[in-house]
Amino acid sequence: MLTRRSLLSAAAAPAILRGQSAPPRPNIIFILADDMGWGDLSCYGNPRTQTPNLDKLAAQGTLFTQFYVNGSVCSPTRSAFMTSMFPARNRLHGHIATPELNEKRAMPNFLDPARATVARTLKQAGYSTAHFGKWHLGHGPGAPLPDAYGFDHHRSVTSNETRWQEMKAGFRADSSRWIVDNALEFIRGRDTAKPFYTQLWTLLPHAPLAPTPEQLKPFEKQQPGPFVPWPGAQQIYNASLRDLDTQLGRLFDALESEGLARNTLVLFSSDNGPEDIHIQNASHAAFGTPGPFRGRKRSLYEGGVRVPGIVRWPGHVPSGRVEKNAVVSGVDFFPSMAKLAGSPAPSGVDGEDVTDILMGASRPRRKPLYWEWRFNVAGYAVNRSPILSARDGDWKLLLNPDRSRVELYKIPEDPMELNNIAGRHPEIVKKVERSLMAWHRSLPPGPMDPGAGRNDWKWPGVN
């Protein structure tokens, strides 16, 4: 589907691009998958998966090939969508864990509820707001519930709620259905005089994965073989992915049958790239793919932070469009949704309003993107990125603060980040490095793992 023509005739262009009046305020549904790679969906070119409902969503809307999240693990990315701030500014350098580990990493136990959030802003603009599924913005002693961030209704896990039992046997395999059930209950029971904003943050395809026999059955041919009487990683992963797609299909069908689809903007994305098979709880199922890109979860190479991005809003977001040029990011979500809700743009944020891009424009990005990863990167040496990264125009710079590694790539020409051209373009390195290091120096201080930013190969007994 990546080869579909993306040019639109004037007649097919959205109203806002034809100079007509601004569109009505849409309902907004934000679906965030967990650890799904850029190349996992069949609409992104994967021939081994079965994701017909998300493929249909892409065909009815716009598929972005350069959609970036702002962290290479879950909590940082989620905070960026919520606040439009690069995660390190909120000291969210890694996933929120136990108070002891958080303190060791100079991280808070939860996202500061005093921050401006997209949910609170939309609520103040008259929206009914709800969150269902994974939270991971704070749990444990003192962590607020999602209502402290602007949600009228919520049912969450990896939070301080106890209504769902995340580790109960079979919970994860059936979690997508439960999330969609709760979202539909909220949508059907809402105050119909108000537009609604709903987050569905799924648990899948994050490990550990244990799909049911029924979910595995369509993928029997992907089982390792007659001499291996247990499911293989491909079968487990694809069965979990297919059930996620099936349950989301129920949501999309309900929007259509209940007359809500035409004025509902749906955004689908993932929090970071796919998990690495070297992580213990994923060693049996880490079959997710970053597509053609280098890097996986935790890495600042493309495969760790470049993810699926699909937007549908019939009559406003162009249908059948594959946008290959525009660079869009998670920090852009808050200012863009605020614009559509008729609310003042948040101040002091890192994202930009990209509603023009969502509705058909293709333009260069106005603001650079910055990343920081202070810890080790799991897996193979080729995926272990430097500590800092910036995307500025076509250029992507990765470096360690001590300059022990400096890498420059022109992403449109080298999206796989295989040809380091830092030595050929010192003027570009100098320009981007200046802004990246200024940003780095502005961040709250904190420790770094001894192996952070290193990609040397070490094996016991081998020099």
N, C-alpha and C positions, 0 to 999 in steps of 0.2 A: 504494500500500500504506500510505501515511501516514494513510489514513482508517479503517484497521481499528480495531475496538473494542478497547480495552486493558483493560477491566474483567474481572476474573477472579472466578469463583464461589469459594466457600470450598472446594469439593471440588477445584477445579483449582489452588488455590494451592500453592506449594511446601511441602514438609514443615516446613522451618525456620520458616515463618510460621504454621503450624498448631500450633506448640508441641511438635512431635515432636523426637526426638533429632537432633543435628547430623549433617549428611550425611557420608559417607565422603570421604576426601581424594581429590580428582579428579586425573587427568592434566590438564595445562594446555598448550594450544597458543596461542601469541601470534603472530598474523600482522600484520605492519606493512607496508602499502603505502607507496610513495614518491611524494610529490607528488600524491596523489589528492584531489580536491575533495569537499566535502560533497555536491554535487549530481551526482557522476559515476555513481552506481549507479542502476539502474532502480528498486530498492526505495526509494530516496530521491526518486523522482518523475521521473527522467530518461527521456523517451520515445525518445531516440536511441541509447542504449547497449543492450548485450545482456550481462547479468550474471546468468544464471539460477541459478548455483550459490551466489553470495553472496545473491541474493534468497531462495533456499531456506533458507540459514543464518539469515537474518533471520526468515523465517516460522516456523522451528523454535525461535527464541529471542527475544531482546528487541533492538529497534532503538532506540537513544537519539538523540534529535534535538538534545540539548544536550551533546554530548561534545566536550571541549576538550583540545587538547594544550598543552604549556607552552613551546613555542618556535614561531617562525614559519618556521624552517628546520630541517634534518635533525638535526645533531649535538646541539643543545640539547634537542630533543624526546626523542631517544633516551636521553640522559643522565637525563632526568626519569623516564621509564618505569623505567629501571634502578635509580635511587637514591631516588626520591620526594623529590627536592630541586629547587626552581626552578633552572633552568640557570645563571642569573647568579651564584648562590652558588658554583658550581664554575668561574666565569669562562668559561663556554661561552656567549659572546654571539652567535656566529655559527657557521657550519660550520667544522670543523677542516680546515685547509688546509696549506700549506707552513710549515715552521718560521719563515720570514721573515715571512709574513703573520700567522701566529699571534702572533709577538712584537710586530708592529706594532699588533695589536688587543688586546694584553695578555691573550692567551689561552694556555692550555697546549697542548702537542702531543698530549695524550691525557687521557682521563678518569682521575682518580686511582684506581688499583686498590685503594687502602686504603679507599675508601668502601664502606659496606655496600651490597650489591646484591641484587636479587631472586633472581638465579641462585644466588649463594653461600648465601643464606639457605635456599632450597629444597633445595639440595644438602646442607646441614647437617641439614635435616629429613628426609633419606633419599631425595630425588628423584634420578633420573638426569637430567642437564641437557645441552642441546645448543643450538647456534646455527648457523643456515644462512642464507647470503645476505649482504646488505649489513651492514657493521659501522659504519663512520664515527664511531667513538669514539676513534680514534687510528691513525695510520699514519705511516710514515717512521721516522727514527732514534730508537731507544729505545722505541717504542710497544709495549706488551705485546700479546700475542695474547688472544683471548677467554677462554682458560683461566685467565688471571690474575683474572678477574672471577667465576669460579665455574662455568664450563662444562666438562663432561667431554669433550664432543665438539664440534667446530666445523669448518665450512668457510665461509670468508668472503671477501668482496671489500671494497675500500676499507679495507684492513687491511694487516698485514705478512705475510699468507699469500700464497703463490704457486701454490697448487694449482689455482686458477681464474684464467684469463687474462681479466680484465674487458674489455680493449679489443680482444680478438681478434675478427675479423670474424664477425658473427652471434651473438656471445655474448649481448648484451642481449636480442635477439629471442627467444632460447631459454632465457633465464636462469630463468624461472619454472618450466619443466619440470625443470631441473637442481636447483633448490632443493627442489622437492617430491620428486624422486627420492632425494635425500640424506636428507631428513627421513623418508621411508618406510623407507629402509634402516636408519636409527637406530631407529625405532619397532619394526620387526620384529626387530632384533637385540639389543634392550635386555634387561636383567635384568628378567624379568617379575615378580619379587618386589618391585620398586620401582615407585612411580608415576613418571611422567616429566614434565619441563618442557622444551618445545621452542619456540624462536623461529624463525619463518620471516620474515625481513625482506627483502622483494622489492626488485628494482631498478626495476620498472615501477610506475607509468607515468612515471618520471623521464626527462627528455631526456638524450641524444639518442635518439629513437625511430626504428627502422628495421625495421618488421615484414616478415615474409616474404611472398611472393606468396600463399601458402596462407592466411596469417592475414588478408591484405587482402581476399581473394575474397568473404567474406560481406558486405562493405561496399562492393561495387562501385557501388551506387546513390548512395553518398555521395561518389563521385569528383566533382571540380568540373564535369566535362562533357566532351563530345566534342572541344572545342577546347583542352582542357588535358589532355594525355596523361600526366600524372603524378598521384599521389595527393595529395589535399588534407589539410589539418590534421585535419579531422573524421574522415576515413577512417583516417589513420595512428594517431590517438589511440585511436579506438574499437577498431581491430584489436588494438592492444597491450593494451588493457583487457580485451578479450574473451579473449585467450589467457591472461592472468593468471587470469581467472575459470575458464577451462577447466582449467588445471592445478590450481587449488585444488579444483575439483570432483573430481579424481582423489584428492586427499587425503581429502576428506570421504567419498567412496565407500569408500575403503579402511578408514576408521574404522568405517563401518557394517558392511561385509562381514566384518571381522575382530573384531567384537564389542566395539569400544572406544568407540563413540560415546556410549553411555549414561553412562559415567563419565569423559568428557573434556570439560573446559571449553574452549571455543574463543572467543578474543577476536580480532576483526578491527578494525583502525583504519588511520589514515594519519598520517604524521609532520607534515604541515602542509597548507595549502591548495594549489591548483593553480598550476603555474608560469605566469609571465607571458610573453606572446609577444614582449616587447621583449628577452628574454634570448637571446643569440645561438644557443646550441645547441638552443633550443626554438622558434625563429622559424618552423619549418616544421610544428610539431606541437602547439602549446600550445592545445589545444581543451578542456582540463579546465575544469570549472565549479564555482564555489563555491555553486551554487544561487542562492537569492535574495539572498545576502549581499554586502555591500561588502567589498572587499579580496581579495587573493590571497596567494601565498607572500611572505614577508617583512613583510607588513602585520599590525598588531595589531587591525585590524578583524575582524569575525566570520569573513569568508571566508578569512583567513590562519591562524586558530587553531581554528576550529570545523570538525570533520571527522566522517566516518562513525564510528560506534561500534556494533558488533554483538556480542552475547554469547549463546552457546548452551551450555547444560548440561542435557540432557533430565531432566525430573523435579525440577529445582531452580531453574533460571532459567525464568520463565514463557515459554511459547511464544506466538507471534502477538501479542506485546505491543509497542506503540509508546509509549515513555516520553517524554513531551513536557515534563515539569515538572522532573525531577531534573537537576541540573547535576553532571556527572561529569567527571573529568579524568585525564590521564596520571599525575600524581603519586599518584593513588589506587590505581594498579595494584599496587605493591609491598606496601603494608600490607594490601590486600584479599587478595592471593594468599598472603601469609604467614598470614593468619587461616585461610584454607581449608586450608593445609598443616599447621595446628596448631602453628605456630611463633610465638614471641613477636613482637609488633608492633615494628618498628624504631623507635628513638628519634630525636628531633631531625629529623623529616621534615616536609615541607610538605603531604603528602597526608593523606587520612583513609580509614578503613576504610568501604567502601561495599558490603560484601557484602549488607547488608539491602536496598539499592536493587537490586543485581543480582538478588536473589531475590524481588522483587515490591513492595517498599516504594517509596513516592514521598514524599520529605521534602525540606525545604530543606537546602541545603548548610551545613555547620557552619563551614568555613574559607573565607576569601576566596582568590581566585586573583590572582596578580600576574605581569605580563610586562614585559620591557624589550627594546627593539630600538634599538641604538646607531648603525645605519648607514642608508644611503639605501634607499628602497623603489622598486623598479623599476616602470615603467609609468605609468599615468595618474594625474593629481594626486588624483582622488577616492579612490584606494586608499592614498594616502600618510598613514599614521597618525602621531599623536604618538609620542614615545619611550617613554612609560610607559602601562600599562593595568592596571586592576583590575576584577574581577567580584566583587561583594559582594551577595549576595541577587539581587534583580531588577535591580540597578543595575550599569552599566558606566561607569567613568570613564577617559577617556584624556586625558593632559596631557603637556606638556613641563615639565621641572623648573623652567624660568624662567617658566612660566605664559604663554608666548607663545601657547599653544593650550590651551584647557580645554574638554572635550566630555563631556557626560553623556547617557546613553541608558538608558531603561527597556526592557531587552531583550525581555521578553515582549510588550510593546506596540509596540516599534519594533526588530525584529530586523535590519532593513536599515540601522540607524544613520543615518537621514536627518534626524531632528529633534533637534538639539542643545538640550537643555532645562536646561543648566547655569545659565543666568540665572534660571530659574524655581524652582530648588531649591538655593539657596546652602547650606542646612544639610546636604543630602546631599553636595554637593561637598566641603564642609569636613570632614565625617566621613570619607569615603572617602579624600580627599586626605591627611589626617593619617596614616592607616595606610600608604598607598602610598608617601609620601615617607619615612616612617620605614624602610620596607623598602628603598627606594632608597638611603638613606644608609648602610645596613648592608652594602651590596654592596662587593666589592673594586673599587678605582678602576680606571679605564681610559679611553682616548680615545674620542671620538665623531666620526663623520664630520661635516664642516661642514654638510651638507644633512640631517642626521638630524632628524626631526620636522617638516620643512617640507613644505608642500603648495602652494607658490606656483607659478604657471605661468610657465615661461621657455622662450622659443623665439628662436633667433638672429634679430636684426633686428626683433623685435616687442616693443614696450614693454608 
